[in-house]
Amino acid sequence: MTQTLSITGMSCGHCVRAVTAALESVVGVESVAVDLDLGRARIEGRAEPDALIAAVVAEGYGAEAVPLE
Ligand SMILES: [Cu+2]
């Protein structure tokens, strides 16, 4: 299962690493790919959408689910 989040507040590679680590810490996540330019995170696995958003927000960034394209 793939989920996509729109991430706000990222400005550099440090932010990408922080968001990636936050998402990877969520139960059920298998892999994470964060794109700084697009402001998107692609998450593979079976994590709860709300848990993904909460993990990103806890790091100080904004997150919103993006419907499957
Ligand atoms: Cu940064």
N, CA, C, O and the ligand as a Tripos MOL2 file, in Angstrom:
@<TRIPOS>MOLECULE
protein
  277   275    70     0     0
PROTEIN
NO_CHARGES

@<TRIPOS>ATOM
      1 N           0.8510   -1.1870    0.0000 N.3       1 MET1
      2 CA          0.0000    0.0000    0.0000 C.3       1 MET1
      3 C           0.8940    1.2470    0.0000 C.2       1 MET1
      4 O           1.8450    1.3490    0.7750 O.2       1 MET1
      5 N           0.5680    2.1750   -0.8740 N.am      2 THR2
      6 CA          1.3210    3.4280   -0.9560 C.3       2 THR2
      7 C           0.4480    4.5790   -0.4890 C.2       2 THR2
      8 O          -0.7150    4.6960   -0.8730 O.2       2 THR2
      9 N           1.0350    5.4260    0.3490 N.am      3 GLN3
     10 CA          0.3400    6.6420    0.7680 C.3       3 GLN3
     11 C           1.2180    7.8320    0.4210 C.2       3 GLN3
     12 O           2.4460    7.7480    0.4590 O.2       3 GLN3
     13 N           0.5800    8.9290    0.0850 N.am      4 THR4
     14 CA          1.3120   10.1450   -0.2240 C.3       4 THR4
     15 C           0.8440   11.2570    0.7020 C.2       4 THR4
     16 O          -0.3520   11.4740    0.8960 O.2       4 THR4
     17 N           1.8220   11.9510    1.2660 N.am      5 LEU5
     18 CA          1.5170   13.1070    2.1010 C.3       5 LEU5
     19 C           2.0900   14.3550    1.4600 C.2       5 LEU5
     20 O           3.1740   14.3280    0.8770 O.2       5 LEU5
     21 N           1.3580   15.4390    1.5710 N.am      6 SER6
     22 CA          1.8790   16.7530    1.2310 C.3       6 SER6
     23 C           2.4980   17.3080    2.5060 C.2       6 SER6
     24 O           1.8440   17.3750    3.5470 O.2       6 SER6
     25 N           3.7850   17.7120    2.4150 N.am      7 ILE7
     26 CA          4.5210   18.1730    3.5920 C.3       7 ILE7
     27 C           4.8330   19.6560    3.4260 C.2       7 ILE7
     28 O           5.3280   20.0760    2.3800 O.2       7 ILE7
     29 N           4.5480   20.4360    4.4430 N.am      8 THR8
     30 CA          4.8900   21.8530    4.3910 C.3       8 THR8
     31 C           5.9390   22.1670    5.4520 C.2       8 THR8
     32 O           6.0000   21.5170    6.4960 O.2       8 THR8
     33 N           6.7610   23.1730    5.1700 N.am      9 GLY9
     34 CA          7.7440   23.6390    6.1410 C.3       9 GLY9
     35 C           9.1470   23.1160    5.9210 C.2       9 GLY9
     36 O          10.0600   23.4800    6.6610 O.2       9 GLY9
     37 N           9.3440   22.2640    4.9130 N.am     10 MET10
     38 CA         10.6850   21.7410    4.6560 C.3      10 MET10
     39 C          11.4730   22.7410    3.8120 C.2      10 MET10
     40 O          10.9560   23.2760    2.8310 O.2      10 MET10
     41 N          12.7360   22.9920    4.2000 N.am     11 SER11
     42 CA         13.5380   23.9560    3.4390 C.3      11 SER11
     43 C          14.9170   23.4300    3.0580 C.2      11 SER11
     44 O          15.6110   24.0570    2.2570 O.2      11 SER11
     45 N          15.3220   22.3050    3.6080 N.am     12 CYS12
     46 CA         16.6740   21.8300    3.2960 C.3      12 CYS12
     47 C          16.7830   20.3330    3.5620 C.2      12 CYS12
     48 O          15.8150   19.6850    3.9610 O.2      12 CYS12
     49 N          17.9710   19.8010    3.3350 N.am     13 GLY13
     50 CA         18.1850   18.3750    3.5100 C.3      13 GLY13
     51 C          17.9760   17.9130    4.9350 C.2      13 GLY13
     52 O          17.5780   16.7740    5.1770 O.2      13 GLY13
     53 N          18.2480   18.8080    5.8840 N.am     14 HIS14
     54 CA         18.0140   18.4500    7.2800 C.3      14 HIS14
     55 C          16.5390   18.1660    7.5050 C.2      14 HIS14
     56 O          16.1770   17.2010    8.1780 O.2      14 HIS14
     57 N          15.6960   19.0120    6.9390 N.am     15 CYS15
     58 CA         14.2510   18.8200    7.0760 C.3      15 CYS15
     59 C          13.8360   17.4860    6.4620 C.2      15 CYS15
     60 O          13.0250   16.7560    7.0310 O.2      15 CYS15
     61 N          14.3950   17.1790    5.3100 N.am     16 VAL16
     62 CA         14.0590   15.9240    4.6410 C.3      16 VAL16
     63 C          14.4270   14.7470    5.5350 C.2      16 VAL16
     64 O          13.6600   13.7930    5.6650 O.2      16 VAL16
     65 N          15.6040   14.8200    6.1490 N.am     17 ARG17
     66 CA         16.0260   13.7170    7.0240 C.3      17 ARG17
     67 C          15.1300   13.6130    8.2540 C.2      17 ARG17
     68 O          14.7950   12.5150    8.6990 O.2      17 ARG17
     69 N          14.7440   14.7770    8.8020 N.am     18 ALA18
     70 CA         13.8850   14.7710    9.9960 C.3      18 ALA18
     71 C          12.5230   14.1670    9.6740 C.2      18 ALA18
     72 O          11.9950   13.3660   10.4450 O.2      18 ALA18
     73 N          11.9600   14.5540    8.5380 N.am     19 VAL19
     74 CA         10.6430   14.0350    8.1470 C.3      19 VAL19
     75 C          10.7390   12.5530    7.8130 C.2      19 VAL19
     76 O           9.8620   11.7680    8.1750 O.2      19 VAL19
     77 N          11.8030   12.1760    7.1230 N.am     20 THR20
     78 CA         11.9940   10.7660    6.7760 C.3      20 THR20
     79 C          12.0940    9.9160    8.0330 C.2      20 THR20
     80 O          11.4540    8.8700    8.1350 O.2      20 THR20
     81 N          12.8990   10.3660    8.9880 N.am     21 ALA21
     82 CA         13.0720    9.5990   10.2270 C.3      21 ALA21
     83 C          11.7620    9.5040   10.9970 C.2      21 ALA21
     84 O          11.4400    8.4580   11.5610 O.2      21 ALA21
     85 N          11.0080   10.5980   11.0190 N.am     22 ALA22
     86 CA          9.7300   10.5930   11.7360 C.3      22 ALA22
     87 C           8.7810    9.5730   11.1090 C.2      22 ALA22
     88 O           8.1210    8.8070   11.8120 O.2      22 ALA22
     89 N           8.7250    9.5750    9.7920 N.am     23 LEU23
     90 CA          7.8190    8.6430    9.1110 C.3      23 LEU23
     91 C           8.2810    7.2000    9.2850 C.2      23 LEU23
     92 O           7.4650    6.2960    9.4640 O.2      23 LEU23
     93 N           9.6020    6.9900    9.2290 N.am     24 GLU24
     94 CA         10.1230    5.6290    9.3660 C.3      24 GLU24
     95 C           9.8660    5.0650   10.7610 C.2      24 GLU24
     96 O           9.8690    3.8490   10.9510 O.2      24 GLU24
     97 N           9.6450    5.9430   11.7310 N.am     25 SER25
     98 CA          9.4230    5.4760   13.1040 C.3      25 SER25
     99 C           7.9920    5.0000   13.3310 C.2      25 SER25
    100 O           7.6960    4.4010   14.3650 O.2      25 SER25
    101 N           7.1070    5.2600   12.3800 N.am     26 VAL26
    102 CA          5.6980    4.8830   12.5540 C.3      26 VAL26
    103 C           5.5290    3.3850   12.2920 C.2      26 VAL26
    104 O           6.0770    2.8330   11.3380 O.2      26 VAL26
    105 N           4.7570    2.7520   13.1660 N.am     27 VAL27
    106 CA          4.5110    1.3140   13.0410 C.3      27 VAL27
    107 C           3.8810    1.0020   11.6870 C.2      27 VAL27
    108 O           2.9150    1.6450   11.2760 O.2      27 VAL27
    109 N           4.4360    0.0140   11.0050 N.am     28 GLY28
    110 CA          3.8630   -0.4460    9.7440 C.3      28 GLY28
    111 C           4.5420    0.1260    8.5150 C.2      28 GLY28
    112 O           4.3100   -0.3420    7.4000 O.2      28 GLY28
    113 N           5.3850    1.1420    8.7080 N.am     29 VAL29
    114 CA          6.0600    1.7540    7.5570 C.3      29 VAL29
    115 C           7.1890    0.8470    7.0800 C.2      29 VAL29
    116 O           8.0040    0.3760    7.8740 O.2      29 VAL29
    117 N           7.2230    0.6120    5.7800 N.am     30 GLU30
    118 CA          8.2890   -0.2160    5.1970 C.3      30 GLU30
    119 C           9.3470    0.6370    4.5250 C.2      30 GLU30
    120 O          10.5390    0.3470    4.6370 O.2      30 GLU30
    121 N           8.9300    1.6800    3.8310 N.am     31 SER31
    122 CA          9.9200    2.5720    3.2290 C.3      31 SER31
    123 C           9.3190    3.9460    3.0150 C.2      31 SER31
    124 O           8.1050    4.1120    2.8930 O.2      31 SER31
    125 N          10.2150    4.9300    2.9730 N.am     32 VAL32
    126 CA          9.8040    6.3330    2.8810 C.3      32 VAL32
    127 C          10.6740    7.0210    1.8370 C.2      32 VAL32
    128 O          11.8880    6.8210    1.7990 O.2      32 VAL32
    129 N          10.0460    7.8310    0.9950 N.am     33 ALA33
    130 CA         10.7930    8.6660    0.0530 C.3      33 ALA33
    131 C          10.2310   10.0790    0.1470 C.2      33 ALA33
    132 O           9.0570   10.3110   -0.1430 O.2      33 ALA33
    133 N          11.0760   11.0160    0.5540 N.am     34 VAL34
    134 CA         10.6430   12.4040    0.7100 C.3      34 VAL34
    135 C          11.2760   13.2510   -0.3820 C.2      34 VAL34
    136 O          12.4860   13.2010   -0.6020 O.2      34 VAL34
    137 N          10.4350   14.0380   -1.0680 N.am     35 ASP35
    138 CA         10.9070   14.9220   -2.1360 C.3      35 ASP35
    139 C          10.7840   16.3640   -1.6660 C.2      35 ASP35
    140 O           9.6830   16.8820   -1.4810 O.2      35 ASP35
    141 N          11.9340   17.0000   -1.4770 N.am     36 LEU36
    142 CA         11.9530   18.3770   -0.9610 C.3      36 LEU36
    143 C          11.2930   19.3450   -1.9360 C.2      36 LEU36
    144 O          10.4880   20.1820   -1.5270 O.2      36 LEU36
    145 N          11.6250   19.2400   -3.2120 N.am     37 ASP37
    146 CA         11.1070   20.1970   -4.2020 C.3      37 ASP37
    147 C           9.5940   20.1040   -4.3500 C.2      37 ASP37
    148 O           8.9080   21.1190   -4.4670 O.2      37 ASP37
    149 N           9.0840   18.8890   -4.3450 N.am     38 LEU38
    150 CA          7.6380   18.6970   -4.5030 C.3      38 LEU38
    151 C           6.8990   18.8750   -3.1780 C.2      38 LEU38
    152 O           5.6890   19.1000   -3.1690 O.2      38 LEU38
    153 N           7.6190   18.7730   -2.0610 N.am     39 GLY39
    154 CA          6.9530   18.8170   -0.7690 C.3      39 GLY39
    155 C           6.0600   17.6060   -0.5740 C.2      39 GLY39
    156 O           4.9430   17.7050   -0.0650 O.2      39 GLY39
    157 N           6.5800   16.4670   -0.9890 N.am     40 ARG40
    158 CA          5.7820   15.2410   -0.9140 C.3      40 ARG40
    159 C           6.5550   14.1430   -0.2020 C.2      40 ARG40
    160 O           7.7830   14.0770   -0.2650 O.2      40 ARG40
    161 N           5.8150   13.2980    0.4660 N.am     41 ALA41
    162 CA          6.4060   12.0950    1.0450 C.3      41 ALA41
    163 C           5.5930   10.9040    0.5420 C.2      41 ALA41
    164 O           4.3620   10.9080    0.5620 O.2      41 ALA41
    165 N           6.3240    9.8850    0.0900 N.am     42 ARG42
    166 CA          5.6860    8.6660   -0.3850 C.3      42 ARG42
    167 C           6.0400    7.5700    0.6070 C.2      42 ARG42
    168 O           7.2140    7.3110    0.8700 O.2      42 ARG42
    169 N           5.0170    6.9310    1.1530 N.am     43 ILE43
    170 CA          5.2250    5.9490    2.2110 C.3      43 ILE43
    171 C           4.6630    4.6020    1.7680 C.2      43 ILE43
    172 O           3.5110    4.4930    1.3470 O.2      43 ILE43
    173 N           5.5070    3.5870    1.8760 N.am     44 GLU44
    174 CA          5.0570    2.2210    1.5730 C.3      44 GLU44
    175 C           4.8750    1.4750    2.8850 C.2      44 GLU44
    176 O           5.6630    1.6270    3.8180 O.2      44 GLU44
    177 N           3.8270    0.6720    2.9400 N.am     45 GLY45
    178 CA          3.5950   -0.1230    4.1350 C.3      45 GLY45
    179 C           2.1320   -0.0660    4.5470 C.2      45 GLY45
    180 O           1.2530    0.2610    3.7490 O.2      45 GLY45
    181 N           1.8940   -0.3900    5.8090 N.am     46 ARG46
    182 CA          0.5110   -0.4730    6.2820 C.3      46 ARG46
    183 C           0.2640    0.4500    7.4670 C.2      46 ARG46
    184 O          -0.5310    0.1360    8.3520 O.2      46 ARG46
    185 N           0.9380    1.5700    7.4800 N.am     47 ALA47
    186 CA          0.7840    2.4950    8.6050 C.3      47 ALA47
    187 C          -0.5680    3.2020    8.5610 C.2      47 ALA47
    188 O          -1.1590    3.3930    7.4980 O.2      47 ALA47
    189 N          -1.0400    3.5860    9.7540 N.am     48 GLU48
    190 CA         -2.2640    4.3790    9.8600 C.3      48 GLU48
    191 C          -1.9940    5.7880    9.3340 C.2      48 GLU48
    192 O          -1.0140    6.4110    9.7430 O.2      48 GLU48
    193 N          -2.8360    6.3040    8.4410 N.am     49 PRO49
    194 CA         -2.6330    7.6530    7.9100 C.3      49 PRO49
    195 C          -2.5230    8.7130    9.0100 C.2      49 PRO49
    196 O          -1.6770    9.6040    8.9390 O.2      49 PRO49
    197 N          -3.3720    8.6090   10.0150 N.am     50 ASP50
    198 CA         -3.3300    9.6080   11.0890 C.3      50 ASP50
    199 C          -2.0150    9.5500   11.8560 C.2      50 ASP50
    200 O          -1.5110   10.5800   12.3040 O.2      50 ASP50
    201 N          -1.4620    8.3590   12.0100 N.am     51 ALA51
    202 CA         -0.1890    8.2150   12.7240 C.3      51 ALA51
    203 C           0.9470    8.8380   11.9260 C.2      51 ALA51
    204 O           1.8660    9.4210   12.5010 O.2      51 ALA51
    205 N           0.8870    8.7190   10.6130 N.am     52 LEU52
    206 CA          1.9160    9.3280    9.7560 C.3      52 LEU52
    207 C           1.8780   10.8450    9.8940 C.2      52 LEU52
    208 O           2.9090   11.4910   10.0770 O.2      52 LEU52
    209 N           0.6870   11.3960    9.8050 N.am     53 ILE53
    210 CA          0.5390   12.8520    9.9110 C.3      53 ILE53
    211 C           0.9900   13.3250   11.2850 C.2      53 ILE53
    212 O           1.6880   14.3340   11.3960 O.2      53 ILE53
    213 N           0.6010   12.6110   12.3240 N.am     54 ALA54
    214 CA          0.9780   13.0050   13.6870 C.3      54 ALA54
    215 C           2.4900   12.9930   13.8670 C.2      54 ALA54
    216 O           3.0430   13.8560   14.5490 O.2      54 ALA54
    217 N           3.1570   12.0220   13.2590 N.am     55 ALA55
    218 CA          4.6180   11.9340   13.3990 C.3      55 ALA55
    219 C           5.2970   13.1280   12.7480 C.2      55 ALA55
    220 O           6.2700   13.6610   13.2820 O.2      55 ALA55
    221 N           4.7960   13.5440   11.6120 N.am     56 VAL56
    222 CA          5.3800   14.6950   10.9120 C.3      56 VAL56
    223 C           5.1090   15.9840   11.6840 C.2      56 VAL56
    224 O           5.9980   16.8210   11.8430 O.2      56 VAL56
    225 N           3.8930   16.1340   12.1560 N.am     57 VAL57
    226 CA          3.5160   17.3360   12.9070 C.3      57 VAL57
    227 C           4.3410   17.4390   14.1920 C.2      57 VAL57
    228 O           4.7160   18.5360   14.6050 O.2      57 VAL57
    229 N           4.6210   16.2980   14.8190 N.am     58 ALA58
    230 CA          5.4100   16.2950   16.0540 C.3      58 ALA58
    231 C           6.8210   16.8160   15.8140 C.2      58 ALA58
    232 O           7.4690   17.3130   16.7350 O.2      58 ALA58
    233 N           7.2980   16.7010   14.5740 N.am     59 GLU59
    234 CA          8.6310   17.2200   14.2230 C.3      59 GLU59
    235 C           8.5830   18.6940   13.8530 C.2      59 GLU59
    236 O           9.6220   19.3120   13.6220 O.2      59 GLU59
    237 N           7.3890   19.2560   13.7980 N.am     60 GLY60
    238 CA          7.2750   20.6850   13.5120 C.3      60 GLY60
    239 C           6.9530   21.0270   12.0680 C.2      60 GLY60
    240 O           7.0820   22.1810   11.6590 O.2      60 GLY60
    241 N           6.5370   20.0370   11.2950 N.am     61 TYR61
    242 CA          6.1760   20.2740    9.8930 C.3      61 TYR61
    243 C           4.6890   20.0330    9.7120 C.2      61 TYR61
    244 O           4.0340   19.4270   10.5600 O.2      61 TYR61
    245 N           4.1650   20.5190    8.5900 N.am     62 GLY62
    246 CA          2.7640   20.2860    8.2960 C.3      62 GLY62
    247 C           2.6180   19.0670    7.4080 C.2      62 GLY62
    248 O           3.4940   18.7890    6.5890 O.2      62 GLY62
    249 N           1.5260   18.3380    7.5590 N.am     63 ALA63
    250 CA          1.2990   17.1610    6.7190 C.3      63 ALA63
    251 C          -0.1740   17.0060    6.4320 C.2      63 ALA63
    252 O          -1.0300   17.2530    7.2820 O.2      63 ALA63
    253 N          -0.4440   16.5910    5.2150 N.am     64 GLU64
    254 CA         -1.8230   16.4040    4.7820 C.3      64 GLU64
    255 C          -1.8440   15.2460    3.8000 C.2      64 GLU64
    256 O          -0.9650   15.1260    2.9470 O.2      64 GLU64
    257 N          -2.8500   14.4010    3.9270 N.am     65 ALA65
    258 CA         -2.9460   13.2660    3.0100 C.3      65 ALA65
    259 C          -3.2650   13.7550    1.6030 C.2      65 ALA65
    260 O          -4.0740   14.6630    1.4150 O.2      65 ALA65
    261 N          -2.6250   13.1470    0.6330 N.am     66 VAL66
    262 CA         -2.9040   13.4430   -0.7780 C.3      66 VAL66
    263 C          -3.6260   12.2470   -1.3580 C.2      66 VAL66
    264 O          -3.1210   11.1270   -1.2800 O.2      66 VAL66
    265 N          -4.8070   12.4570   -1.9440 N.am     67 PRO67
    266 CA         -5.5320   11.3300   -2.5470 C.3      67 PRO67
    267 C          -4.6790   10.6750   -3.6290 C.2      67 PRO67
    268 O          -3.8690   11.3380   -4.2760 O.2      67 PRO67
    269 N          -4.8650    9.3860   -3.8180 N.am     68 LEU68
    270 CA         -4.1000    8.6710   -4.8380 C.3      68 LEU68
    271 C          -4.3330    9.2920   -6.2010 C.2      68 LEU68
    272 O          -5.4650    9.5930   -6.5790 O.2      68 LEU68
    273 N          -3.2410    9.4790   -6.9350 N.am     69 GLU69
    274 CA         -3.3460   10.1270   -8.2560 C.3      69 GLU69
    275 C          -3.7530    9.1040   -9.2990 C.2      69 GLU69
    276 O          -3.8960    9.4440  -10.4740 O.2      69 GLU69
    277 CU         15.7830   22.1660    6.8480 Cu       70 CU70
@<TRIPOS>BOND
     1     1     2 1
     2     2     3 1
     3     3     4 2
     4     3     5 am
     5     5     6 1
     6     6     7 1
     7     7     8 2
     8     7     9 am
     9     9    10 1
    10    10    11 1
    11    11    12 2
    12    11    13 am
    13    13    14 1
    14    14    15 1
    15    15    16 2
    16    15    17 am
    17    17    18 1
    18    18    19 1
    19    19    20 2
    20    19    21 am
    21    21    22 1
    22    22    23 1
    23    23    24 2
    24    23    25 am
    25    25    26 1
    26    26    27 1
    27    27    28 2
    28    27    29 am
    29    29    30 1
    30    30    31 1
    31    31    32 2
    32    31    33 am
    33    33    34 1
    34    34    35 1
    35    35    36 2
    36    35    37 am
    37    37    38 1
    38    38    39 1
    39    39    40 2
    40    39    41 am
    41    41    42 1
    42    42    43 1
    43    43    44 2
    44    43    45 am
    45    45    46 1
    46    46    47 1
    47    47    48 2
    48    47    49 am
    49    49    50 1
    50    50    51 1
    51    51    52 2
    52    51    53 am
    53    53    54 1
    54    54    55 1
    55    55    56 2
    56    55    57 am
    57    57    58 1
    58    58    59 1
    59    59    60 2
    60    59    61 am
    61    61    62 1
    62    62    63 1
    63    63    64 2
    64    63    65 am
    65    65    66 1
    66    66    67 1
    67    67    68 2
    68    67    69 am
    69    69    70 1
    70    70    71 1
    71    71    72 2
    72    71    73 am
    73    73    74 1
    74    74    75 1
    75    75    76 2
    76    75    77 am
    77    77    78 1
    78    78    79 1
    79    79    80 2
    80    79    81 am
    81    81    82 1
    82    82    83 1
    83    83    84 2
    84    83    85 am
    85    85    86 1
    86    86    87 1
    87    87    88 2
    88    87    89 am
    89    89    90 1
    90    90    91 1
    91    91    92 2
    92    91    93 am
    93    93    94 1
    94    94    95 1
    95    95    96 2
    96    95    97 am
    97    97    98 1
    98    98    99 1
    99    99   100 2
   100    99   101 am
   101   101   102 1
   102   102   103 1
   103   103   104 2
   104   103   105 am
   105   105   106 1
   106   106   107 1
   107   107   108 2
   108   107   109 am
   109   109   110 1
   110   110   111 1
   111   111   112 2
   112   111   113 am
   113   113   114 1
   114   114   115 1
   115   115   116 2
   116   115   117 am
   117   117   118 1
   118   118   119 1
   119   119   120 2
   120   119   121 am
   121   121   122 1
   122   122   123 1
   123   123   124 2
   124   123   125 am
   125   125   126 1
   126   126   127 1
   127   127   128 2
   128   127   129 am
   129   129   130 1
   130   130   131 1
   131   131   132 2
   132   131   133 am
   133   133   134 1
   134   134   135 1
   135   135   136 2
   136   135   137 am
   137   137   138 1
   138   138   139 1
   139   139   140 2
   140   139   141 am
   141   141   142 1
   142   142   143 1
   143   143   144 2
   144   143   145 am
   145   145   146 1
   146   146   147 1
   147   147   148 2
   148   147   149 am
   149   149   150 1
   150   150   151 1
   151   151   152 2
   152   151   153 am
   153   153   154 1
   154   154   155 1
   155   155   156 2
   156   155   157 am
   157   157   158 1
   158   158   159 1
   159   159   160 2
   160   159   161 am
   161   161   162 1
   162   162   163 1
   163   163   164 2
   164   163   165 am
   165   165   166 1
   166   166   167 1
   167   167   168 2
   168   167   169 am
   169   169   170 1
   170   170   171 1
   171   171   172 2
   172   171   173 am
   173   173   174 1
   174   174   175 1
   175   175   176 2
   176   175   177 am
   177   177   178 1
   178   178   179 1
   179   179   180 2
   180   179   181 am
   181   181   182 1
   182   182   183 1
   183   183   184 2
   184   183   185 am
   185   185   186 1
   186   186   187 1
   187   187   188 2
   188   187   189 am
   189   189   190 1
   190   190   191 1
   191   191   192 2
   192   191   193 am
   193   193   194 1
   194   194   195 1
   195   195   196 2
   196   195   197 am
   197   197   198 1
   198   198   199 1
   199   199   200 2
   200   199   201 am
   201   201   202 1
   202   202   203 1
   203   203   204 2
   204   203   205 am
   205   205   206 1
   206   206   207 1
   207   207   208 2
   208   207   209 am
   209   209   210 1
   210   210   211 1
   211   211   212 2
   212   211   213 am
   213   213   214 1
   214   214   215 1
   215   215   216 2
   216   215   217 am
   217   217   218 1
   218   218   219 1
   219   219   220 2
   220   219   221 am
   221   221   222 1
   222   222   223 1
   223   223   224 2
   224   223   225 am
   225   225   226 1
   226   226   227 1
   227   227   228 2
   228   227   229 am
   229   229   230 1
   230   230   231 1
   231   231   232 2
   232   231   233 am
   233   233   234 1
   234   234   235 1
   235   235   236 2
   236   235   237 am
   237   237   238 1
   238   238   239 1
   239   239   240 2
   240   239   241 am
   241   241   242 1
   242   242   243 1
   243   243   244 2
   244   243   245 am
   245   245   246 1
   246   246   247 1
   247   247   248 2
   248   247   249 am
   249   249   250 1
   250   250   251 1
   251   251   252 2
   252   251   253 am
   253   253   254 1
   254   254   255 1
   255   255   256 2
   256   255   257 am
   257   257   258 1
   258   258   259 1
   259   259   260 2
   260   259   261 am
   261   261   262 1
   262   262   263 1
   263   263   264 2
   264   263   265 am
   265   265   266 1
   266   266   267 1
   267   267   268 2
   268   267   269 am
   269   269   270 1
   270   270   271 1
   271   271   272 2
   272   271   273 am
   273   273   274 1
   274   274   275 1
   275   275   276 2
@<TRIPOS>SUBSTRUCTURE
     1 MET1         2 RESIDUE 1 A MET
     2 THR2         6 RESIDUE 1 A THR
     3 GLN3        10 RESIDUE 1 A GLN
     4 THR4        14 RESIDUE 1 A THR
     5 LEU5        18 RESIDUE 1 A LEU
     6 SER6        22 RESIDUE 1 A SER
     7 ILE7        26 RESIDUE 1 A ILE
     8 THR8        30 RESIDUE 1 A THR
     9 GLY9        34 RESIDUE 1 A GLY
    10 MET10       38 RESIDUE 1 A MET
    11 SER11       42 RESIDUE 1 A SER
    12 CYS12       46 RESIDUE 1 A CYS
    13 GLY13       50 RESIDUE 1 A GLY
    14 HIS14       54 RESIDUE 1 A HIS
    15 CYS15       58 RESIDUE 1 A CYS
    16 VAL16       62 RESIDUE 1 A VAL
    17 ARG17       66 RESIDUE 1 A ARG
    18 ALA18       70 RESIDUE 1 A ALA
    19 VAL19       74 RESIDUE 1 A VAL
    20 THR20       78 RESIDUE 1 A THR
    21 ALA21       82 RESIDUE 1 A ALA
    22 ALA22       86 RESIDUE 1 A ALA
    23 LEU23       90 RESIDUE 1 A LEU
    24 GLU24       94 RESIDUE 1 A GLU
    25 SER25       98 RESIDUE 1 A SER
    26 VAL26      102 RESIDUE 1 A VAL
    27 VAL27      106 RESIDUE 1 A VAL
    28 GLY28      110 RESIDUE 1 A GLY
    29 VAL29      114 RESIDUE 1 A VAL
    30 GLU30      118 RESIDUE 1 A GLU
    31 SER31      122 RESIDUE 1 A SER
    32 VAL32      126 RESIDUE 1 A VAL
    33 ALA33      130 RESIDUE 1 A ALA
    34 VAL34      134 RESIDUE 1 A VAL
    35 ASP35      138 RESIDUE 1 A ASP
    36 LEU36      142 RESIDUE 1 A LEU
    37 ASP37      146 RESIDUE 1 A ASP
    38 LEU38      150 RESIDUE 1 A LEU
    39 GLY39      154 RESIDUE 1 A GLY
    40 ARG40      158 RESIDUE 1 A ARG
    41 ALA41      162 RESIDUE 1 A ALA
    42 ARG42      166 RESIDUE 1 A ARG
    43 ILE43      170 RESIDUE 1 A ILE
    44 GLU44      174 RESIDUE 1 A GLU
    45 GLY45      178 RESIDUE 1 A GLY
    46 ARG46      182 RESIDUE 1 A ARG
    47 ALA47      186 RESIDUE 1 A ALA
    48 GLU48      190 RESIDUE 1 A GLU
    49 PRO49      194 RESIDUE 1 A PRO
    50 ASP50      198 RESIDUE 1 A ASP
    51 ALA51      202 RESIDUE 1 A ALA
    52 LEU52      206 RESIDUE 1 A LEU
    53 ILE53      210 RESIDUE 1 A ILE
    54 ALA54      214 RESIDUE 1 A ALA
    55 ALA55      218 RESIDUE 1 A ALA
    56 VAL56      222 RESIDUE 1 A VAL
    57 VAL57      226 RESIDUE 1 A VAL
    58 ALA58      230 RESIDUE 1 A ALA
    59 GLU59      234 RESIDUE 1 A GLU
    60 GLY60      238 RESIDUE 1 A GLY
    61 TYR61      242 RESIDUE 1 A TYR
    62 GLY62      246 RESIDUE 1 A GLY
    63 ALA63      250 RESIDUE 1 A ALA
    64 GLU64      254 RESIDUE 1 A GLU
    65 ALA65      258 RESIDUE 1 A ALA
    66 VAL66      262 RESIDUE 1 A VAL
    67 PRO67      266 RESIDUE 1 A PRO
    68 LEU68      270 RESIDUE 1 A LEU
    69 GLU69      274 RESIDUE 1 A GLU
    70 CU70       277 GROUP 0 **** ****
